[in-house]
């Protein structure tokens, strides 16, 4: 089975609400098992994205300096 490609999203210098909107739009286009690499540069954005992803049943992990990887699980 082929892994879906990783989609990159850059939310650097965005406020939390803007970052969540951008990530939500990108996530909506992902199939189950699809992955987003999210570039951010603010801790409050990272915390909000992690909580938001957990609320949706997705996995999120740190994948480098100021990068998160979200895997759509539901």
Phi, psi and omega in degrees: 000133183276136176285138175294154180293158175273128179263132179262139178227130180250115179243024178297142178065020176256151171286163185305312183297321178295315181298316179297321179296318180294315180293320179299318179295316179294320180296321182301331181273353182277142170283165173302132183091350178291155185233143174245135168258121186248122176262128181222169176215024177220133182297324180294326176294316179300313181297316180296318178296320179296316179294317180299314180296318180297322178298333181266000179082015179270160175263139176222138181215155176287132181237021180147181179297118178058037176223138174239153172236122179255130175248123180285121182250342182221000000 
